[in-house]
Amino acid sequence: MAKSESKKTSTAILGACGEHFVASYLSGFRLIVALPRAGVPGCDLLVAGEKVGHAVRIQVKTGTQSTTTNKVDGPIYLWHTSYNVIENNDKHLWYAYVYLRNWPHGEEQPELFFVPSRVVIETMTECKKLNENPSFFWMKVGDASKYRGRAGLQAILDDLKSPAELLLDGDSAPAE
């Protein structure tokens, strides 16, 4: 391993890497993505469709070692997530959980999960009741497929459409 690869990456750089990775992924689907100024609470990315409508906020959480095995639940994904998220119940707030693995130094691409805030709140509320510290959002590997990549993105695309648009066009995937 090269000397620069063996050093621990600062959390700010790791976070920026995840934010830019998510922004580029979403832009690839012809979504309008803006990175607000640093320090905007609860919002790393603002995302909107090409048509007029509301935007969604995305909070990005990035990890390089985001898997483990839980004695009860088996293999799980997990990311440090503050209990403060419990107060952010907003249907237009999403969490993008990025598992970088060893990217960009390794061959594997990062894994990306788009999770609605209500799911994160449910998990974090349960963890808080159990007094788990440090606090992590986690999900079973077997349950993660509905949030991974394009499957998770589809729910955001549906959120970006108005009810009238959903009735008019059954396909909410962006035009190729």
Number of C-alpha atoms within 10 A of each C-alpha: 6 7 6 8 10 8 8 8 12 9 11 9 10 16 18 16 17 23 23 15 18 22 22 14 17 17 14 11 16 15 19 16 20 14 15 12 9 8 8 10 8 16 19 25 25 17 22 23 18 11 10 10 11 13 19 21 20 27 20 25 23 26 21 15 13 18 18 14 12 11 7 6 11 11 15 17 22 23 20 15 16 13 18 10 16 16 8 13 14 12 12 15 21 24 22 26 28 26 23 22 19 15 13 11 11 10 9 11 13 18 13 24 23 26 23 21 22 18 15 22 19 12 16 23 16 11 18 15 8 9 10 11 10 11 16 19 21 20 18 17 16 12 11 17 13 16 19 18 15 19 14 19 22 18 18 23 20 15 19 24 20 12 10 8 13 14 10 8 10 8 13 16 14 13 7 5
